[in-house]
Structure formats: structure tokens, C-alpha cells
Amino acid sequence: MASNTVLITGCTRGLGHAMTLEFIRRGWTVAGCGRSEESIAALTRQHPAPHCFASCDVSNAGAVDAFAGTVLARTGAPQLLVNNAAVINANAPLWEVPPDEFHNVIAANISGTFHVIRAFVPAMIRAGRGVIVNFSSGWGRSTSPEVAPYCATKWAIEGLTQALAQELPKGMAAVALNPGVIDTAMLRSCFGSGAASCQKPESWARTAVPFLINLGPKENGQALTAP
């Protein structure tokens, strides 16, 4: 089994993809999932075993369980679990957000995080180690108009993570992480071309990944912001 393994959801684009490449560059084994079969196939070609990539919609509990079964059999329990996968609603006042869109944001951002925790954390507990990093947002600690569904999910992640931290055995940790304002497709959906002035994912990952690697039990329950 690999000694340094990280599980990253949403690994095919944005921050997830940038983290994947940076962890690999630093010698870690990456297990990752994303919804794009084409992007997953490309990652698998570029970074074969021991890395493990699979197409998986985290909002689907059965799909997450199947993905976890494959990962745990190949790499064992991850040392670091990064719940990064998320979606955002199209800018709109809350009363104009279509019900299906609201549901999809909740399903990916909250239920998806839960499904991944449920599938992987028991193995981490049995291994007696591990850090769970649930990606929050500045909008998980403040709010802005026209992104209310997204704000609601990230506020939920903050509470979910604090409760999880109280449940974990000693030697483990769960933290909520605000990654900061990064030029991703998600940010561009909110800010438009104005997002181009923000830090790029690849630059962000060069400092964020060492920060993540150094997290441990002393950070359990903390609400952190990436450097």
C-alpha cells in the first residue's frame, strides 16, 4: 500500500486538477474522481498506477461506494481526504433559482461531502490516522447576493466539519478550508472576466498543497484559510 495517498474529489478541473498535479509532483499517490469521463481518461493515461482515477458523481451514494471500494483495495486508506468537488448556481436572486438547480447544488456540495466521508472515513479510523479537509469558501463565513444556494451549502460544510471533528478519534483531524479567491471556471461564472485578475489554480496549489500536507491532529475542528 502507498504510504502517502491523498483522495481528491473534483480532480478533473480547477483547484482539484491543480492539486492533483502538485501532489503527484511531490511524490504522493493520488486517488481522484470527477464527473468528466474524458478528463478522467486523460489523467489515467498521463498518470497511471499507482494513481487511481475514476468517473464518479459524488452526489450518487452508490457511485461513491463503488469508487471507494476500488480505491481502498488499491491504495488502502488515504492519509489525506480532500472534499473539493462542488458546483454553484447561476447568478440569480434566491426566488428565481429553479428548484432543480437548488437541489443539484445541495446534492453535490453537502450530500456529496457526506457520501465521501461515509465511504472513506471508517477505513481511515481503522488505520488510526488521517486528515479530512472539507472545502468551504469565503461564502461559508460571509454571504453575497445571487449565490444564496452556494452560500447555504458552504455554511453547512462549516458546521458539518466541526461536528465531525468532535466525533473523530484522537490522532485524526477534520478541518474546513477556505481556499481563497482563485481564477476558476466557478469563479468566472460569478465574476465574469473580472476573475482573470485573481490567482491561478496552479500558482495556488504550489503553496496550498504543502499547507495541506502539514495539517495534523492539532488543527482538528479549525476553520482555516489556505495561504
Secondary structure as UniProt FT lines:
FT   STRAND          5..9
FT   TURN            11..12
FT   HELIX           14..25
FT   TURN            26..27
FT   STRAND          29..34
FT   HELIX           37..46
FT   TURN            49..50
FT   STRAND          52..55
FT   TURN            58..59
FT   HELIX           61..75
FT   STRAND          80..83
FT   HELIX           94..96
FT   HELIX           99..106
FT   HELIX           107..111
FT   HELIX           112..127
FT   STRAND          130..135
FT   HELIX           138..140
FT   TURN            145..146
FT   HELIX           148..167
FT   TURN            170..171
FT   STRAND          172..178
FT   HELIX           185..191
FT   HELIX           192..197
FT   HELIX           201..213
FT   HELIX           217..219
FT   TURN            220..221
FT   STRAND          223..225
//
